């Protein structure tokens, strides 16, 4: 005996598949904290891009803070070394990048 039909016809089966695929894509985007994609493929997703750039800015600020904390916790001997100078230059370069990015908030 065959299994009972779940869908009335092929069109209903395909529609159900497209609905499940769409829900899976939305779940993936929401798990990453991004808003859903726009309905039309060639329409810019400004709200999505704006949120992503806001997250980039937060991450860059977090990295800079962690680097500064690392630098501040080092010994006096290390702070006088060439490695400390290079590290400080890296922090300054990161700050320059942050300053050059537009405010997306």
Secondary structure by P-SEA (a helix, b strand, c coil): cccccccccaaaaaaaaaaaaaaaaaaaaaaaccccccccccccaaaaaaaaaaaaaaaaaaaaaaaaaaaaaccccccccaaaaaaaaaaaaaaaaaaaccccc
